[in-house]
């Protein structure tokens, strides 16, 4: 299969996910709302900077449950890209069970499914028609786009700067040299254009999206995890169940 055909299939997958969740081909994703709609249990935790996140799909009682871990030490824009990357694994990769990811590398020579997930994420987060509509007509040629336009696009789509630069290369709007030039000093440039810089800063530490406690309990009841592992899962939410056992035995309830 040619790369062009492979890319088109991934773009169609991204369009499919948008359509199934009531999103047009141009509007920006509300990432946390999408996670709630798709019922993907998501936890944001501080991790090593080299580790973007992970995803797991478990089948219990003839139903698939999906879990995602996102590195809260990464900037918000990077987190959004990682979420989109993991959605590829969870919904479109065949025979998927689990994956630890370092996202946004776009590495053709590495794990092919990691490369596919990066391409898919760029299509999902930055739809071509939407990006194109935000570019002034006089900038719609190779290496004509301005840094101001680039910042406006990534602010609108809440995308990481590096993901947008790759997307623009993929669309034939910049070359590798201009990508390298535009990669430097994005926070100071955003300030220069009067933009909020929170997109380039870390956030969401210990935030949980979804029915984490319910799923943890179900996994324990069905023997997927041990009792000690179940207690550990709850402890990740700041719930020490051993304290409840102690209080119950003391008649405090």
N, C-alpha and C positions, 0 to 999 in steps of 0.2 A: 504494500500500500504506500502511495506517495505521501510525503509530508503534507502537501496541500489537501489531499483527501482526508488524512487523519485529523488535521486542524478543523476542517469543515464538520466532521462528525462530532468533535468536541464542542464546537460552536453550537451545533444543533442540540446537544445535551444541555448546554447552558441555557439556551432558549426554552427548552422543555421545562427545566426547573423554574424559570421565571413564569412561564405560562401556567404551570400547575399551582403556583402560589399567587396568582392574580397580579403579576407584575408585567408592565409593558416592556417593549424592547429598548426603551430609552431611559426610564426612570431609575434613580439610584436605589440601591438596596438599603433597607433598614435591617442591618445584620441580625440584631438581637430579636427583632420581630420575626424574621425569617426562621431563626432557630426555634422559636416558639411554635410557629406554624408547622414546621417539619417535624416537631416533637423530638429534636435532638437534644439530649441531656448534655449540657455544656458547663464546664468548670474552668474558671480562669485562675491559674496559679503561677507564682513566680518560679521560673525554671532557669536552667543554664541558657545563656544568650544564644548558644549554637543549636538549641533545640526549640523548634517553633511550636510543636504540638503533637497530638496523636489522636487517632480515632479507632473505635472498636464497634463492631456489629455483632450482636449476640442474638441467636434464635432461641426463644423460650415460649413454650405453649403455642407453637405454630405461628408466632409473631416475632418480627424483627425489632430489636431494641438498639438504638444508636447512641453512642457516647462520644464526646469530644473533649479533649483537654487542650487549652490554649495558654500560651506563655504570656502572662501579664507583665513581664519585664520588657516585652517588645512594644514599640509605639502602636497607637490605636490603628493607624493605617495598615501596618504590618499584620496586626491581629485580624483585621477584616479580610485581608488576603488569605491568611492561614485558614480562617473559617471556610472560605470558598473552596480552597484547596482540599480541605477535609471532606466537604460535601461531595466532591467527586468520588473519593474513596467510598463513602457511605452509600451513595445512590447509583453510581454508574460504573464503578470498577467491578468486573465479574469475579464471583467467588471470593469476595473480600471478607476478611475477618478482622484484621488489625494492621495498623501501620504507625510507625514513629516517623515524623516528618521534619525536614529542614526545608522550609518553603521559599519560593522566590528565586531559586538558583537557575531555573530554566536550563538544566544540564542534560543535553541530548545523549551524553555518553554514560550517564548514570542509570539509576533505576528507571525503566521506561514508564512505569505507572506514576512515579513522582513527577516526571516530566509532563505526562498527560495531565496530572492534577494541577500543575502550575499553569499550563495553557488554558485548561478549563476555567480556573479561577480568574485569569485575566479576561476571559470572555464574559463570565458571569458578573464580575465586579465592574467591568468597563465595557459595556456593549458598544459595538462599533458605530452604530447609527447615532447613539447618544453622544459619544465622543466627537464624532464628525460634526454634529449640529452645533457644538460649542466652539468650534474653530472658525474664526473669521475667514471669509472667502479669500482674502489676499494671503492667508497663511496656509491654505490647503495645497501645498506643494512641498516637495522634499526639502527639509532643512530650512523652511520658512517660518515654522511655528515659533512663537515667542515664549520666553519663560513665564511671562505674565499669564498667557493662555494656559500653559501647562499647570500652573498653580491653581488657576480657576477651576480647571477640570478635576484635579485631584481633590480639591476642597468640596466640590459638588458631589462627587462619587465617593468621598471619604476613603480614598485609595492610598496605598503607600506610593511614595514618589518613584521608587524603583520599578514597581509594577506598571505604573503608567508609562514610564520611559520604554519599557519592553513592549508595551501595547502599541506605542507610537512607532516603534521600529517594525513591529509586525504589520502595521498598517502602511508601511512605506513612507512615513512622514519625517523620520529622522534616521540618520545613519549612526554607526558605532561611535564615530568621533564626536558628534554632537551629543549623543547619549552620555558619553564620558564627561563632556564639558558641563552638561546640565545636572550632573549627579552631585555636584559639590555645593555646600552651603545652603541647603534648602530651607532650613529654619530661619536664617537671617533674611533670605529672599522673601519668604512668606511674610515676615514682619514688615519688610519694606513695602509690600503690596497691601498692608493693612489687614492681613488674614490672621485668624485665630490659629495659634501654633499647637493646640492640643492634639491635633491629628498626628503630630510627630513626637508625641510624648507617651510614656507608658501610663496604663490605667487598668481598672477593672479587677484589681487583686482580690481574690477569694469570692468573686461574684459567681453565682450559680444560676443557670437558666434551665428550667424543667423540673420534673418530679423526681429529684435525686433520691430522696428518702424512700419514696414508694418503690422505685426501681430496685434500690439496694435491698429492701425488705423482701421483694418478690424473688430476687436472685438468691437470697438466703433460704427462703421457704422452699424453693425448688431445687435446692442443693447445688446451685451453680457456684456459690461461694460458701466458705465455712462461716461459722458463727463469729470467730475472731476477725475474719476478713470483713464481715458485715459491720461489726463494731468499729473497725478501722475506717470503713467508708463513711459512717456517720460522724466519726471524729473529724474527718476532713471538713465537715460542715460546722465544726465547733460544738458538736453534740457528744458528750461523754456519757454513753448509756449506762456505764457502770455506776455512775452517780445516781441515776434513776433507780437502779436495782437496790442500791444501798438505802435510798430514801424510802422506797417501798417497804423494805424489810423493817425499817424503823417506824413504820406507820405514819409517814409524813404526807401520805396522799389519802 
